[in-house]
Amino acid sequence: MHLLALSGSLRARSSNGAVLRSALDLVDGPTATADIGALPHFNPDLDGEGATPPPPVAALRTAVASADALLIVSPEYAHGVPGVLKNALDWLVSSGECVDKPVAVITASPFPTGGDHANAQLRETLRLMTAQVVTAACREIPAIGPKIDPATERVSDEPTLADLRTALSHLSAATTA
């Protein structure tokens, strides 16, 4: 499985970044992470019929199109999806790269909710985009702080790692279904 990951956090030492890196370490196959921080603010005037999308948008679309599956790992901000991630998805709405693409959504939070609002919003947006949201591969990870080793910036909690392995197994199975 060729997996493309998108992080909803641009922070260098983000706990969601640690979850994303840990998940990618578990994947048997090529992986890449999209640079969504380089995207311009979504503007339909830059993407109309006959328009050439800005280079970072074209790069994102090419990366999504070439991946077998997407992994989206995100925090929750103010009970919602971080703006940078929503902006990336906005650039993908009408271009078609996500159609029938298997996707896993993982949110992690220091709170007991595990980022449930952002997780639900991301799944709804992806369904609208006709992506194949693999429900069995989606996760909400609560109380993430103590589950991360600050020295390695990876998840060190064995039950969480086992759950990530299970999620990725479901995502991989969806690429061959």
Backbone as CSV, one residue per row, in Angstrom:
resi,resn,N_x,N_y,N_z,CA_x,CA_y,CA_z,C_x,C_y,C_z
1,MET,0.847,-1.177,0.000,0.000,0.000,0.000,0.890,1.237,0.000
2,HIS,0.657,2.129,-0.938,1.326,3.439,-0.959,0.409,4.404,-0.218
3,LEU,0.884,4.880,0.948,0.062,5.685,1.841,0.525,7.133,1.839
4,LEU,-0.418,8.041,1.663,-0.149,9.466,1.796,-0.805,9.947,3.074
5,ALA,-0.026,10.646,3.898,-0.532,11.160,5.166,-0.675,12.670,5.109
6,LEU,-1.732,13.155,5.751,-1.954,14.588,5.913,-2.091,14.860,7.403
7,SER,-1.345,15.835,7.880,-1.414,16.201,9.280,-2.193,17.495,9.427
8,GLY,-3.120,17.509,10.363,-3.891,18.711,10.639,-3.166,19.687,11.545
9,SER,-1.936,19.361,11.924,-1.150,20.244,12.774,0.175,20.567,12.113
10,LEU,0.528,21.830,12.118,1.808,22.254,11.560,2.890,22.372,12.636
11,ARG,2.524,22.212,13.897,3.500,22.319,14.995,4.556,21.233,14.885
12,ALA,5.806,21.620,15.075,6.918,20.671,14.969,6.803,19.543,15.997
13,ARG,6.396,19.853,17.205,6.325,18.843,18.264,4.863,18.526,18.635
14,SER,4.026,18.484,17.655,2.608,18.189,17.848,2.411,16.738,18.275
15,SER,1.488,16.512,19.203,1.159,15.134,19.582,0.520,14.396,18.408
16,ASN,-0.234,15.101,17.578,-0.810,14.463,16.391,0.272,14.133,15.376
17,GLY,1.298,14.963,15.305,2.454,14.641,14.465,3.141,13.372,14.948
18,ALA,3.222,13.201,16.257,3.805,11.982,16.824,2.963,10.762,16.458
19,VAL,1.640,10.913,16.508,0.752,9.817,16.112,0.959,9.499,14.636
20,LEU,1.030,10.531,13.803,1.227,10.329,12.371,2.551,9.606,12.100
21,ARG,3.641,10.073,12.714,4.949,9.426,12.507,4.924,7.979,12.988
22,SER,4.285,7.742,14.114,4.186,6.378,14.645,3.409,5.478,13.697
23,ALA,2.327,5.998,13.165,1.524,5.213,12.216,2.341,4.903,10.961
24,LEU,3.043,5.892,10.440,3.844,5.665,9.237,4.949,4.644,9.478
25,ASP,5.491,4.621,10.701,6.508,3.622,11.043,5.956,2.205,10.962
26,LEU,4.650,2.060,11.104,4.010,0.741,11.114,3.601,0.255,9.718
27,VAL,3.682,1.123,8.736,3.217,0.780,7.383,4.276,-0.019,6.638
28,ASP,3.828,-1.110,6.045,4.710,-1.922,5.198,4.505,-1.474,3.754
29,GLY,5.325,-0.558,3.310,5.204,-0.024,1.962,5.590,1.435,1.944
30,PRO,5.557,2.028,0.770,5.964,3.431,0.659,4.969,4.376,1.316
31,THR,5.509,5.406,1.947,4.685,6.422,2.581,5.222,7.803,2.221
32,ALA,4.369,8.777,2.334,4.757,10.173,2.130,3.825,11.025,2.983
33,THR,4.276,12.232,3.279,3.449,13.186,4.012,3.294,14.427,3.149
34,ALA,2.077,14.854,2.935,1.801,16.042,2.119,2.127,17.303,2.911
35,ASP,2.697,18.290,2.238,3.003,19.584,2.857,1.823,20.514,2.634
36,ILE,0.838,20.437,3.527,-0.351,21.265,3.338,-0.152,22.684,3.849
37,GLY,0.914,22.924,4.594,1.200,24.267,5.085,1.618,25.226,3.977
38,ALA,2.037,24.678,2.845,2.479,25.502,1.715,1.333,25.925,0.803
39,LEU,0.132,25.403,1.053,-1.002,25.712,0.181,-1.482,27.149,0.378
40,PRO,-1.845,27.812,-0.711,-2.473,29.130,-0.560,-3.887,28.947,-0.017
41,HIS,-4.460,30.025,0.488,-5.852,29.964,0.922,-6.712,29.582,-0.273
42,PHE,-7.690,28.707,-0.020,-8.549,28.269,-1.108,-9.282,29.465,-1.714
43,ASN,-9.237,29.528,-3.035,-9.925,30.572,-3.777,-10.386,29.958,-5.090
44,PRO,-11.680,29.777,-5.279,-12.175,29.164,-6.513,-11.737,29.907,-7.775
45,ASP,-11.445,31.210,-7.673,-10.997,31.957,-8.851,-9.648,31.457,-9.358
46,LEU,-8.858,30.830,-8.474,-7.553,30.291,-8.882,-7.674,28.892,-9.452
47,ASP,-8.885,28.351,-9.440,-9.068,26.949,-9.788,-10.218,26.731,-10.765
48,GLY,-10.623,27.769,-11.444,-11.743,27.649,-12.366,-11.372,26.885,-13.624
49,GLU,-12.355,26.722,-14.455,-12.167,26.005,-15.713,-11.070,26.669,-16.537
50,GLY,-10.113,25.876,-16.979,-9.008,26.380,-17.788,-7.881,27.003,-16.986
51,ALA,-8.051,27.140,-15.673,-7.010,27.729,-14.828,-5.968,26.669,-14.472
52,THR,-4.750,27.109,-14.300,-3.687,26.239,-13.824,-3.594,26.431,-12.313
53,PRO,-3.766,25.348,-11.545,-3.719,25.523,-10.087,-2.323,25.945,-9.628
54,PRO,-2.238,26.649,-8.503,-0.936,27.014,-7.965,-0.071,25.759,-7.758
55,PRO,1.241,25.865,-7.918,2.111,24.681,-7.809,1.914,23.834,-6.551
56,PRO,1.749,24.423,-5.347,1.529,23.546,-4.188,0.222,22.754,-4.281
57,VAL,-0.789,23.328,-4.910,-2.070,22.636,-5.089,-1.889,21.491,-6.078
58,ALA,-1.197,21.756,-7.170,-0.941,20.702,-8.156,-0.147,19.561,-7.527
59,ALA,0.823,19.894,-6.681,1.635,18.868,-6.011,0.776,18.021,-5.073
60,LEU,-0.114,18.657,-4.328,-1.009,17.915,-3.435,-1.902,16.987,-4.235
61,ARG,-2.494,17.491,-5.278,-3.401,16.671,-6.090,-2.670,15.484,-6.714
62,THR,-1.454,15.704,-7.180,-0.659,14.616,-7.756,-0.347,13.561,-6.692
63,ALA,0.027,14.008,-5.498,0.345,13.079,-4.411,-0.875,12.261,-4.012
64,VAL,-2.022,12.905,-3.911,-3.251,12.192,-3.546,-3.613,11.196,-4.645
65,ALA,-3.522,11.619,-5.887,-3.888,10.742,-7.005,-2.994,9.502,-7.062
66,SER,-1.723,9.639,-6.718,-0.794,8.512,-6.830,-0.827,7.586,-5.611
67,ALA,-1.459,7.995,-4.531,-1.526,7.162,-3.327,-2.636,6.127,-3.440
68,ASP,-2.407,4.984,-2.797,-3.450,3.961,-2.723,-4.476,4.299,-1.655
69,ALA,-4.029,5.032,-0.628,-4.909,5.368,0.494,-4.390,6.628,1.171
70,LEU,-5.279,7.265,1.921,-4.928,8.462,2.681,-5.093,8.197,4.170
71,LEU,-4.173,8.763,4.940,-4.268,8.753,6.391,-4.281,10.209,6.829
72,ILE,-5.355,10.603,7.484,-5.471,11.971,7.994,-5.416,11.904,9.507
73,VAL,-4.422,12.586,10.075,-4.258,12.643,11.528,-4.375,14.100,11.929
74,SER,-5.272,14.383,12.870,-5.545,15.784,13.174,-5.931,16.023,14.623
75,PRO,-5.543,17.174,15.119,-6.091,17.608,16.402,-7.481,18.191,16.173
76,GLU,-8.080,18.600,17.262,-9.355,19.299,17.205,-9.124,20.691,17.776
77,TYR,-9.529,21.721,17.047,-9.434,23.097,17.520,-10.830,23.665,17.626
78,ALA,-11.199,24.149,18.812,-12.499,24.775,19.035,-13.643,23.888,18.526
79,HIS,-13.553,22.594,18.856,-14.556,21.599,18.448,-14.645,21.447,16.936
80,GLY,-13.545,21.698,16.226,-13.602,21.576,14.785,-12.287,21.174,14.152
81,VAL,-12.289,21.198,12.845,-11.135,20.841,12.028,-10.201,22.043,11.938
82,PRO,-8.907,21.843,12.129,-7.978,22.960,11.976,-8.074,23.561,10.566
83,GLY,-7.959,24.875,10.498,-8.109,25.582,9.221,-7.178,25.094,8.133
84,VAL,-5.935,24.777,8.469,-4.976,24.345,7.459,-5.418,23.041,6.791
85,LEU,-6.010,22.141,7.561,-6.479,20.875,6.994,-7.747,21.080,6.175
86,LYS,-8.654,21.884,6.683,-9.876,22.180,5.916,-9.519,22.848,4.596
87,ASN,-8.531,23.737,4.610,-8.074,24.394,3.388,-7.565,23.360,2.377
88,ALA,-6.781,22.399,2.841,-6.260,21.353,1.944,-7.408,20.560,1.332
89,LEU,-8.379,20.193,2.154,-9.516,19.433,1.629,-10.334,20.268,0.651
90,ASP,-10.465,21.564,0.926,-11.189,22.436,-0.009,-10.553,22.409,-1.393
91,TRP,-9.217,22.366,-1.449,-8.532,22.312,-2.741,-8.767,20.985,-3.462
92,LEU,-9.175,19.956,-2.724,-9.389,18.632,-3.319,-10.851,18.330,-3.638
93,VAL,-11.766,19.175,-3.186,-13.200,18.881,-3.319,-13.604,18.623,-4.772
94,SER,-13.282,19.516,-5.656,-13.814,19.421,-7.018,-12.871,18.763,-8.020
95,SER,-11.671,18.395,-7.590,-10.693,17.881,-8.558,-10.753,16.375,-8.775
96,GLY,-11.381,15.627,-7.869,-11.648,14.212,-8.102,-10.619,13.219,-7.589
97,GLU,-9.511,13.653,-7.044,-8.486,12.703,-6.597,-8.931,11.841,-5.413
98,CYS,-9.904,12.309,-4.657,-10.358,11.559,-3.473,-11.507,10.601,-3.769
99,VAL,-12.058,10.656,-4.961,-13.198,9.799,-5.290,-12.791,8.332,-5.138
100,ASP,-13.530,7.622,-4.299,-13.328,6.197,-4.012,-11.969,5.871,-3.391
101,LYS,-11.243,6.874,-2.927,-9.939,6.659,-2.287,-10.169,6.227,-0.838
102,PRO,-9.625,5.072,-0.416,-9.754,4.678,0.988,-9.043,5.686,1.895
103,VAL,-9.747,6.073,2.967,-9.220,7.076,3.885,-9.476,6.645,5.324
104,ALA,-8.458,6.844,6.164,-8.600,6.678,7.607,-8.439,8.039,8.258
105,VAL,-9.276,8.321,9.236,-9.207,9.571,9.995,-8.869,9.224,11.437
106,ILE,-7.786,9.802,11.925,-7.390,9.610,13.314,-7.251,10.978,13.957
107,THR,-7.944,11.161,15.058,-7.793,12.388,15.833,-7.265,11.999,17.207
108,ALA,-6.405,12.859,17.745,-5.849,12.628,19.081,-5.955,13.922,19.860
109,SER,-6.252,13.778,21.133,-6.503,14.943,21.962,-6.007,14.699,23.387
110,PRO,-5.620,15.759,24.083,-5.288,15.593,25.499,-6.539,15.347,26.350
111,PHE,-7.694,15.534,25.780,-8.956,15.404,26.504,-9.559,14.006,26.317
112,PRO,-10.482,13.616,27.167,-11.083,12.284,27.079,-11.904,12.045,25.820
113,THR,-12.265,13.097,25.094,-13.098,12.942,23.896,-12.311,12.438,22.693
114,GLY,-10.989,12.581,22.703,-10.186,12.099,21.587,-10.367,12.886,20.306
115,GLY,-10.912,14.089,20.398,-11.125,14.888,19.192,-12.329,14.443,18.392
116,ASP,-13.360,14.005,19.081,-14.517,13.423,18.399,-15.237,14.389,17.455
117,HIS,-15.271,15.675,17.785,-15.950,16.631,16.901,-15.191,16.753,15.574
118,ALA,-13.877,16.920,15.641,-13.074,17.026,14.416,-13.145,15.734,13.612
119,ASN,-13.119,14.601,14.295,-13.178,13.317,13.607,-14.478,13.204,12.814
120,ALA,-15.592,13.539,13.457,-16.894,13.465,12.777,-16.964,14.450,11.609
121,GLN,-16.443,15.655,11.805,-16.469,16.650,10.722,-15.613,16.205,9.540
122,LEU,-14.443,15.664,9.817,-13.579,15.194,8.736,-14.236,14.063,7.956
123,ARG,-14.819,13.125,8.666,-15.497,12.014,7.978,-16.634,12.519,7.097
124,GLU,-17.411,13.466,7.594,-18.518,14.010,6.805,-18.000,14.722,5.563
125,THR,-16.977,15.524,5.711,-16.401,16.233,4.560,-15.876,15.233,3.532
126,LEU,-15.172,14.212,3.994,-14.619,13.209,3.080,-15.716,12.416,2.379
127,ARG,-16.802,12.116,3.081,-17.921,11.420,2.439,-18.546,12.289,1.347
128,LEU,-18.670,13.584,1.633,-19.188,14.509,0.629,-18.281,14.513,-0.607
129,MET,-16.986,14.359,-0.388,-16.021,14.332,-1.484,-16.005,12.964,-2.182
130,THR,-16.854,12.049,-1.752,-16.988,10.667,-2.223,-15.720,9.845,-2.032
131,ALA,-14.967,10.187,-0.989,-13.865,9.320,-0.576,-14.477,8.102,0.103
132,GLN,-13.721,7.027,0.154,-14.173,5.810,0.834,-13.650,5.869,2.274
133,VAL,-14.433,6.432,3.179,-14.032,6.503,4.582,-14.121,5.090,5.159
134,VAL,-12.991,4.567,5.585,-12.926,3.209,6.125,-13.185,3.306,7.637
135,THR,-14.418,3.120,8.007,-14.837,3.313,9.398,-13.994,2.483,10.358
136,ALA,-13.697,1.251,9.996,-12.913,0.374,10.878,-11.479,0.862,11.053
137,ALA,-11.037,1.788,10.207,-9.675,2.324,10.291,-9.627,3.679,10.979
138,CYS,-10.757,4.219,11.348,-10.809,5.542,11.984,-10.710,5.400,13.496
139,ARG,-10.029,6.361,14.104,-9.809,6.309,15.543,-9.903,7.683,16.175
140,GLU,-10.302,7.699,17.440,-10.253,8.880,18.302,-9.402,8.480,19.499
141,ILE,-8.242,9.102,19.653,-7.310,8.727,20.716,-7.394,9.761,21.840
142,PRO,-7.933,9.359,22.986,-8.052,10.299,24.113,-6.764,10.356,24.935
143,ALA,-6.616,11.412,25.722,-5.519,11.556,26.683,-4.174,11.208,26.059
144,ILE,-3.863,11.831,24.927,-2.689,11.450,24.144,-1.359,11.785,24.818
145,GLY,-1.299,12.833,25.624,-0.034,13.304,26.188,0.868,12.233,26.761
146,PRO,0.419,11.475,27.765,1.296,10.469,28.368,1.562,9.258,27.484
147,LYS,0.909,9.177,26.350,1.102,8.040,25.446,2.255,8.277,24.468
148,ILE,2.892,9.437,24.563,3.977,9.798,23.649,5.288,9.900,24.411
149,ASP,6.333,9.337,23.818,7.682,9.464,24.372,8.271,10.761,23.826
150,PRO,8.526,11.759,24.685,9.038,13.039,24.179,10.424,12.931,23.540
151,ALA,11.202,11.949,23.931,12.546,11.796,23.370,12.506,11.327,21.914
152,THR,11.582,10.425,21.604,11.497,9.886,20.235,10.417,10.568,19.409
153,GLU,9.529,11.310,20.095,8.379,11.936,19.444,7.544,10.899,18.690
154,ARG,7.342,9.777,19.364,6.539,8.677,18.844,5.615,8.186,19.959
155,VAL,4.555,7.521,19.568,3.667,6.882,20.532,4.439,5.735,21.184
156,SER,4.418,5.691,22.502,5.105,4.622,23.227,4.120,3.701,23.957
157,ASP,2.870,4.068,23.996,1.838,3.292,24.672,1.463,2.081,23.813
158,GLU,1.756,0.894,24.327,1.545,-0.326,23.541,0.098,-0.550,23.105
159,PRO,-0.902,-0.340,23.969,-2.283,-0.512,23.484,-2.632,0.451,22.340
160,THR,-2.111,1.671,22.398,-2.375,2.635,21.322,-1.678,2.198,20.044
161,LEU,-0.441,1.714,20.157,0.269,1.214,18.973,-0.451,0.012,18.369
162,ALA,-0.945,-0.872,19.219,-1.693,-2.031,18.720,-2.949,-1.579,17.994
163,ASP,-3.621,-0.565,18.538,-4.825,-0.040,17.897,-4.489,0.616,16.553
164,LEU,-3.355,1.320,16.481,-2.924,1.911,15.204,-2.630,0.814,14.182
165,ARG,-1.990,-0.268,14.611,-1.722,-1.395,13.700,-3.031,-1.953,13.137
166,THR,-4.016,-2.116,14.012,-5.322,-2.632,13.588,-5.970,-1.676,12.589
167,ALA,-5.934,-0.388,12.894,-6.520,0.604,11.991,-5.856,0.551,10.620
168,LEU,-4.542,0.501,10.604,-3.812,0.468,9.331,-4.053,-0.827,8.570
169,SER,-4.266,-1.907,9.291,-4.603,-3.176,8.646,-5.942,-3.070,7.920
170,HIS,-6.913,-2.418,8.555,-8.219,-2.211,7.918,-8.085,-1.292,6.700
171,LEU,-7.252,-0.276,6.810,-7.057,0.641,5.677,-6.396,-0.094,4.524
172,SER,-5.376,-0.886,4.821,-4.703,-1.649,3.777,-5.652,-2.620,3.091
173,ALA,-6.492,-3.281,3.870,-7.464,-4.226,3.290,-8.418,-3.519,2.345
174,ALA,-8.743,-2.280,2.645,-9.671,-1.529,1.796,-9.034,-1.183,0.441
175,THR,-7.725,-1.178,0.375,-7.071,-0.856,-0.912,-7.106,-2.038,-1.867
176,THR,-7.340,-3.224,-1.336,-7.374,-4.413,-2.198,-8.796,-4.923,-2.406
177,ALA,-9.757,-4.273,-1.747,-11.144,-4.731,-1.844,-11.771,-4.318,-3.163
